Amino acid sequence: MWQGSVVSIYLAPKAAAPMESVAEARALPGRGLEGDRYFLGTGVYSPKPSHGGREVTLIEVEAVRALFDGVQSAEGHRLGIKLSPAETRRNLATSGVPLNHLVDREFWVGSVLMLGTRLCEPCKYLEDLTQHGVMGGLIHRGGLRARILTEGVIRVGDAVRPKAG
């Protein structure tokens, strides 16, 4: 069994606003992370039905590093995209967590129970806010959308682990 950790936490008060790094965030079921644009209803996709997919988003720092270190274009050229976890517009950056395996599974982030709902594939909006090549470089590695099942505070350094049983 694996166990990873929360490396960083990011919130943005409204659509397109820079993500702000915080040491902790309160997670509320059905709402999201207190202070974040989707919690506040000010995110670019807030008007569209989310089916629980915008409460919290996660990304692996390993995927972000791979954009610079190893992702190649269709022509075989290294992309060399330098992107910070904050620029991915995801709320939680994790290390050592196989996020793609958590779709339709419950898992713990510190004391908060979550349910992975679907992959958080990169979109044109993300590429427009960052740089060319991000969409292709993060295909199937763009993170995970999750529902918050229990209320609690998530902190940098919290363990991320699958729910037993």
Buried (B, 14 or more C-beta within 10 A) or exposed (E): EEEBBBBBBBBBBEBEEEBEBBEBBBBBBEBBBEBBBBBBEBBBBBEEEBEBBBBBBBBBBBBBBBBBEEBEEEEEEEBEBEBBBBBBBBBBBBEBBEBBEBBEEBBBBBBBBBBBBEBBBBBEBBBEBBBEBBBBBBEEBBBBBBBBBEBBEBBBEBBBBBEEE
